[in-house]
Amino acid sequence: MKSEAHIETPKSERYLKQLCKHFQHKVPADYDDQSGWVELPMGRAELLANGSSLTLSLTAQTSEQLEQMQDVVQRHLERFAFREDLDITWKPEPSQ
């Protein structure tokens, strides 16, 4: 199961680093200035910063795990970006 969200924000690199650093305290994660990944117990999150946008791509085994990942990642991002009103809309990706 996969889903993706494209979020318009001028702070994409900052949020990518914050998310990866935060999760890195408990689970495997790594990042550079443009991309990162986090291996959560329920699946994998891949992040891509493109100057004016942040793309979050999530992969999980079940729809329940995917929903849980969406919730966890979104809540953390919203906490870091509390000064912005981010539009986070998850869209399912076709399975391969």
LUMDO-315379 format. One record per residue: residue in one letter; x, y, z of N, C-alpha, C in turn. Coordinates in steps of 0.02 Angstrom, whole numbers, padded with zeros to 5 digits, always signed. Atoms other than C-alpha are relative to their C-alpha. Layout:
N
aXYZXYZXYZ...
END
This chain:
96
m+00042-00058+00000+00000+00000+00000+00045+00062+00000k-00040-00061+00004+00065+00173-00045-00045+00061-00001s+00034-00065+00007+00012+00354-00026+00053+00055-00002e-00047-00055+00009+00090+00521-00062-00036+00066+00013a+00025-00067-00010+00066+00702-00012+00052+00050-00025h-00043-00056+00023+00138+00857-00098-00022+00061+00039i+00016-00057-00044+00146+01004+00022+00039+00060-00023e-00033-00063+00019+00182+01180-00036+00024+00036+00062t-00030-00036-00056+00301+01263+00087+00070+00024-00020p-00068-00024+00014+00455+01373+00069+00052-00030+00047k-00046+00029-00050+00530+01278+00217+00007-00076-00009s+00000+00072+00012+00533+01106+00135+00063-00034+00027e-00063+00031-00023+00717+01070+00173+00002-00002+00076r+00000-00004-00074+00696+01125+00354-00044-00054+00030y+00046+00050-00027+00545+01013+00384+00024-00071-00013l-00029+00066+00016+00629+00865+00297+00051-00018+00054k-00052+00014-00050+00778+00879+00415-00030-00010+00070q+00030+00007-00066+00669+00905+00569-00035-00067+00009l+00035+00065-00005+00561+00753+00532+00050-00057+00007c-00048+00056-00001+00709+00639+00497+00040+00000+00066k-00037-00004-00063+00809+00701+00648-00043-00023+00059h+00045+00018-00055+00659+00681+00762-00010-00076+00003f+00013+00072+00000+00620+00503+00708+00064-00040+00011q-00065+00035-00006+00806+00457+00706+00016-00018+00073h-00012+00016-00071+00802+00456+00897-00028-00068+00019k+00033+00064-00019+00693+00299+00896+00003-00053-00054v+00001+00048+00055+00700+00218+00723+00054+00018-00051p-00048-00016+00052+00821+00205+00576-00026+00056-00046a+00017-00055+00044+00821+00364+00472+00065+00033-00024d-00058-00036+00027+00940+00464+00363-00026+00054-00047y+00021-00055+00043+00935+00623+00260+00061+00040-00024d-00047-00052+00022+01031+00753+00162-00042+00062-00012d+00036-00062+00009+00979+00926+00103-00064-00008-00042q+00055+00006+00046+00857+00862-00028-00046-00060+00011s+00040+00061-00008+00795+00690+00025+00014-00034+00067g-00009+00037-00061+00772+00576+00172-00047-00059+00003w+00043+00058-00010+00692+00416+00234-00004-00015+00074v+00011+00021-00069+00621+00349+00396-00032-00069-00003e+00026+00068-00003+00591+00166+00435-00040-00007+00064l+00045+00006-00058+00441+00164+00552-00020-00073+00009p+00021+00070-00011+00376+00001+00630-00054-00023-00049m+00055+00019+00045+00226+00006+00513+00015+00009-00073g-00017-00009+00071+00317+00053+00352+00055+00051-00009r-00055-00045+00017+00437+00169+00263-00028+00066-00027a+00017-00066+00025+00424+00356+00233+00061+00027-00038e-00052-00032+00039+00525+00440+00096-00019+00072-00010l+00013-00071+00003+00541+00629+00092+00043+00031-00054l-00036-00035+00052+00592+00743-00050-00015+00074+00004a+00008-00073-00003+00621+00931-00033+00019+00030-00067n-00011-00031+00065+00608+01036-00189-00009+00075+00005g+00003-00072-00008+00632+01215-00131-00067+00025+00025s+00065-00027-00018+00449+01264-00130-00051-00054+00019s+00047+00053-00019+00372+01094-00091+00036-00059+00033l-00023+00060-00033+00393+00939+00014-00045-00057-00021t+00039+00059+00020+00339+00769-00051+00013-00055+00051l-00003+00056-00047+00302+00629+00073-00029-00061-00035s+00023+00062+00030+00289+00453+00002+00004-00055+00053l+00004+00051-00052+00232+00316+00120-00015-00068-00030t+00012+00069+00022+00235+00127+00096-00010-00043+00062a+00015+00045-00055+00156-00001+00212-00030-00065-00028q+00027+00065+00021+00096-00182+00205-00076-00001-00003t+00073+00002-00003-00086-00148+00251-00028+00072-00001s+00031-00066+00001-00209-00005+00233-00003+00030+00071e+00001-00024-00069-00220+00007+00424+00068+00030+00018q-00067-00026-00014-00031+00029+00437+00012+00065-00038l-00008-00061+00040-00035+00158+00298-00037+00059+00032e+00038-00053-00034-00170+00258+00386+00035+00023+00064q-00037-00017-00061-00071+00250+00548+00062+00042-00017m-00059-00038+00021+00086+00311+00458-00020+00071-00020q+00022-00066+00022-00009+00454+00377-00014+00044+00061d+00017-00037-00060-00074+00507+00547+00063+00022+00038v-00061-00014-00038+00096+00497+00633+00042+00053-00035v-00042-00047+00038+00193+00588+00496-00034+00068-00003q+00036-00064+00005+00059+00721+00474+00000+00038+00066r+00001-00033-00065+00044+00758+00660+00068+00031+00017h-00067-00026-00014+00233+00778+00676+00015+00060-00044l-00013-00056+00045+00245+00889+00523-00040+00062+00021e+00041-00056-00022+00101+00998+00582+00028+00032+00064r-00031-00026-00062+00187+01016+00751+00061+00043-00016f-00060-00038+00019+00350+01073+00670-00019+00064-00038a+00020-00056+00043+00257+01190+00551-00059+00038+00030f+00059-00030-00033+00138+01265+00679-00013+00071-00022r+00010-00069+00023+00164+01440+00606-00030+00002-00070e+00027+00004+00068+00104+01382+00434-00066-00039+00001d+00062+00038+00010-00066+01321+00379+00011-00046-00060l-00017+00045+00054-00007+01172+00278-00061-00037-00026d+00053+00040+00031-00123+01086+00155+00030-00069-00014i-00026+00067+00006-00084+00901+00178-00056-00046-00022t+00051+00045+00027-00188+00789+00066+00035-00063-00024w-00030+00064+00019-00142+00605+00052-00037-00028-00060k+00029+00031+00060-00169+00524-00117+00029-00070-00007p-00025+00068+00009-00158+00336-00143+00039-00006-00065e-00039+00015+00060-00027+00276-00265-00019-00070-00023p+00014+00068+00023-00062+00127-00377+00054-00048+00022s-00049+00052-00018+00020-00033-00316+00033-00026-00062q-00039+00025+00057+00155-00104-00426+00002-00074-00001
END
